[in-house]
Amino acid sequence: MNKSKNFFRNLVKPFRSSSSNVGDNVEDLERIAQQEQKSFLFETLVAATKDFHSHHKLGEGGFGPVYRGKLDDGREIAVKKLSQNSSQGKKEFENEAKVLARVQHRNVVNLLGYCIHGDEKLLVYEYITNQSLDKVLFRHGLEISELDLIVTMVVVYSIEPSRKEELDWKRRYEIITGIARGLLYLHNDSHNRIIHRDIKASNILLDDKWVPKIADFGMARLFPEGETHVNTRVAGTKHKLYKKGKGMEIMDAAIASSAPSEQVAICIQIGLLCVQSDPKVRPDMHRVVIMLSKKHGHLEEPMRPGIPGTRYRRSRLPPGSSSTAPGASVFSDSNSSESTFNITTNTASASTSALASSSNPDPHGKLPMKS
Ligand SMILES: Nc1ncnc2c1ncn2[C@@H]1O[C@H](COP(=O)(O)OP(=O)(O)OP(=O)(O)O)[C@@H](O)[C@H]1O
């Protein structure tokens, strides 16, 4: 019997009621201890995903393929096999993964743990049953940028026709507020401040009750050299409908009659406030959550949104930067004003193209939007 088994046996001795259940108790404690460690055996993941069989492949993003699997205890998981282009060492990866596994919120995908096998690094997430938000949103012939601001998108875009009934205004509003709460948690309330840097519809997963869960958070911690995959595609040019007072015209017709117009207008305006090109004037997530909780009320006029590729968008860090350095994606200083900067940076560029009405916009965002 090895040392750890002895340790557990001694631990359960005082609680033992009969000799027959000692084995069970030891097994339970060992299982709990392993879960606490957050580390998965490679063999466990091989068994869960049927050796990473192609039938189990959910898709492949910028960080590598993702497989669906089922653990022996019945839990469904999604296993992300990280592509091996990170220079991060095993110990650092382990430390960072443990930090990320402590991030727990109703609106954030739970990272159950990690696995290191030779040169391979894997992340194990809870499996989220429904589709990602981008698959539910009907593209309407528009070239939607991956970076569209979620709030505005959920209000504006039509829904996949077969799912129209499912996504009424109430549900859309719950998705919007859920995402905002998840981001607020990542920014302010998790142990380490986490700035996502790649918020987009495909990174919002919906569970069987349509609760939105933010996926792919903290990837900059695992790819600290700054080569993180951040999509920079630009939005289509047809969607230039935003003009002061005409916001309602861009709304999905399917919900136009049932949605309270003030609430919809607030959502669109919050979206525009979040993508102003000057990061200093954008609301932080705390303020966004408060604004969303108001049914009516006056919000300030948004300034002109930023332009993709201008000075506020950043897709890579300087060589040698660490993920915890100032300007990187994770901050431990809860008073830092950088959170607004980064979180809106990536979404900003898209909404800019999607919503701006000017043909010659000011990249510095100092001009108020004109009607
Ligand atoms: N926890 C999960 N539960 C269910 N499906 C998931 C989970 N995580 C990822 N997926 C699915 O796996 C696929 C790949 O996801 P991944 O996050 O790697 O890439 P992506 O979001 O499509 O692209 P990108 O890397 O550009 O963000 C997507 O279809 C995604 O919906």
The ligand as an ORCA input file, in Angstrom:
! r2SCAN-3c Opt
* xyz 0 1
  N     -17.347     23.786    -22.839
  C     -17.862     23.535    -24.035
  N     -19.026     22.873    -24.152
  C     -19.560     22.639    -25.379
  N     -19.010     23.016    -26.534
  C     -17.831     23.669    -26.471
  C     -17.208     23.960    -25.231
  N     -16.045     24.643    -25.483
  C     -15.970     24.760    -26.809
  N     -17.029     24.173    -27.419
  C     -17.274     24.099    -28.862
  O     -16.098     23.626    -29.490
  C     -15.890     24.316    -30.715
  C     -14.486     24.917    -30.717
  O     -14.429     25.880    -29.678
  P     -13.240     26.886    -29.470
  O     -13.564     27.737    -28.292
  O     -11.955     26.157    -29.442
  O     -13.204     27.698    -30.792
  P     -14.124     28.855    -31.372
  O     -14.783     29.613    -30.261
  O     -15.011     28.256    -32.419
  O     -13.013     29.723    -32.062
  P     -11.941     30.676    -31.412
  O     -10.757     29.894    -31.018
  O     -11.708     31.606    -32.532
  O     -12.553     31.348    -30.202
  C     -16.991     25.353    -30.837
  O     -18.019     24.822    -31.663
  C     -17.505     25.505    -29.423
  O     -18.874     25.854    -29.407
*
